[in-house]
Amino acid sequence: MTPTDTRRLVDPELLTLLDAWPKVDLTEDLLPALRSADRLPAPELDAASKAVDMTRRTVPGPAGAPDVGVLVYRPTGAGPFSCIFHIHGGGYVIGAVDGQEAQHRGMVARLGCVIVTVDYRLAPETRFPGAIEDCYAALAWTFANAAELGVDPTRIGVMGESAGGGLAAALALLARDRGDYALAFQHLIYPMLDDRTVTHADPHPHTGEFIWTPHNNRFGWAALLGVEPGSDGVSPYAAAARAEDLTGLPPAFVSTGSLDLFLEEDLEYARRLLRAGVATELHVYPGGYHGFDFDPAAAVAQQARRDSFAALHRFLNQGPI
């Protein structure tokens, strides 16, 4: 797809963040520098967020694979607490387990929950199924150690943004199909779900110009899969949109921006979840590009964060449907 000038469609309050965001066309040679680059400035922590306990743990990895690192954030008190199992984004090729520490501390302080976030292996060094199996191993550890963590095992759900949202959706499928763990919810923020998006003959004319572009999307999927995106035989545990049956999945929250490259794949996944009888809440934010909700001041970003927080609050306090 040849990008068009969609800047006129961006919410004006989001332009400052857009202009500050580095413009990058991913290549394998760039990955080391991107992985070590400075991140967006973290918000100032309040006293309650600073009081949240954070510990680093190493947990058993998949059979024949290295152990997996996790960060565990706990509120004060004895519990039992509900739990968010979080998976970071980064197109399957970048991102870090501690990249959202400030956000996680604030969520734990406000929601009164535990957050476990997983340091999964990145592509292209590790192809599918390495990342999803790392996530499954860390999820298994979370359930097995729920009592030690002060977690109610009936109130554990998965959450992720972008590629993390894609992994969260795939993890919900894998947990359902293996039958070992019952998840309370899946909370998917502009999830990266469908490798076939970059192969569409008639792509959406107004999405994907900013932040996460068709070029970067093709690179990320090829790095994960080891084959060209859109190839036959791609597993639904790599690209959740490939799943033929979405019945029996936990209730879902799906949000995206109107200019996000993932707009149509996210809309379609939400539609299919609803048709499969999965309670699903869907939000599309006008003028929002990929990652827009990190803007600290824009009204549309604040609304997206409020909606996300409200859905998490409901999920964490009512348990599985």
Number of C-alpha atoms within 10 A of each C-alpha: 17 9 13 11 11 15 16 9 14 19 18 12 15 22 17 11 17 19 10 9 13 9 12 14 14 18 11 12 8 11 15 10 9 15 14 11 9 8 11 13 7 13 11 9 13 12 10 14 20 14 16 19 14 18 10 13 12 14 19 15 21 18 10 6 11 13 17 19 20 24 19 19 24 27 24 14 9 10 16 17 25 26 30 29 23 27 24 26 23 17 24 29 24 18 21 19 18 15 14 16 17 17 14 24 25 21 22 23 22 14 19 21 27 31 28 27 29 28 22 27 24 20 23 19 10 17 20 21 14 20 22 22 21 25 27 23 20 27 24 18 15 22 18 12 13 19 14 9 20 19 24 18 22 18 22 30 29 28 28 25 25 25 27 26 27 30 33 33 30 26 25 27 22 20 17 18 12 8 9 11 17 18 22 25 26 28 29 28 28 29 28 33 28 24 24 18 21 20 15 10 8 8 16 16 15 17 25 27 21 24 19 23 23 23 15 18 24 20 21 26 29 20 23 25 21 14 13 18 23 17 12 8 7 20 15 19 23 26 23 27 24 18 15 9 13 20 15 14 24 25 21 25 22 21 24 30 27 22 27 27 29 27 23 18 19 27 18 12 21 22 14 18 22 18 13 14 13 19 16 19 16 15 19 18 19 14 21 24 29 26 21 26 22 16 18 14 12 18 14 20 22 16 13 22 15 12 16 18 15 13 15 20 17 10 25 23 14 12 17 16 10
